[in-house]
């Protein structure tokens, strides 16, 4: 068994297994339950991704389809994984050597403009919402939106952030435009996350997905965290390697981010990871590299799982 506990703040596997009709236990993607159980513990945020073809046509129906299929997979594998929404769930799962599943939403279109869908999502087990996926919607402008340079959160988007926090749902700023990002920082009272975003100072990606130093520091001040994204195109202009992953981590550390860095691998939502990383089975290589570079065991544990456990309020 690999000696690490992993907390990954973002994958698209729940959406993928529905679309390609594969199973959670064993599949051809970046992530499956059989590989999760190779680690000492595994906590995975599964995003319900509202892709553009659904964003304007039945986004809530799409979310429900992902959720219902995932519930079936959880039930089939109930001796190996459990849905976790609070500290007791995580403690129980880890003590029984089960993987932990946390539900998140990527694409606020699923709310269909009705803020009363937020408490409904909380009842369904969702713990975080990414307000957009790249493009503008009725909540915010996205990083590639037509209004990205002029506008941020809409009035409805500001109300959504407030309602989310009231319901115990964390705001996720990955994919937001910079103006929307700062509006979330201004509106939110608790931790703000970028579940799968890297450092713009290390590599300013064409999609404007990576965080400026000022944005990362605002996340730190909020008590939140940023998850390192393993998509090649957010790591480097060329073919990315493990050393590029470390460059982003070390830059955030240099900014004082020891308590605000984690993983947000984006598995099953990306088509090219760094050389040597085939899927979750290779995440141990990142932490072995940290140990080789002289990182303390305490710091490795913070980055591998403890920082995001804290942000989600899981006290274990």
Secondary structure, 3 states (H helix, E strand, C coil): CEEEEEEEEEECHHHHHHHHCCCCCCCCCCCCHHHHCCEEEEEEEEEEECCHHHHCCCHHHHHHHHHHHHHHHHHHCCCCEEECCCHHHHHHHHHCCCEEEEEEEECHHHHCCCCHHHHHHHHHCEEEEECCCCCCCCCCCECCCCCCCCCCCCHHHHHHHHHHHHCCCEEECCCECHHHHHHHHHHCCCCEEECCCCECCCCCCCCCCCECHHHHHHHHHHCCEEEECCCHHHHCCCCCCHHHHHHHHHHHHHCCCCCCEEECCCECCCCCCCCCCCCHHHCHHHHHHHHHCCCCHHHHHHHHHHHHHHHCCCCC
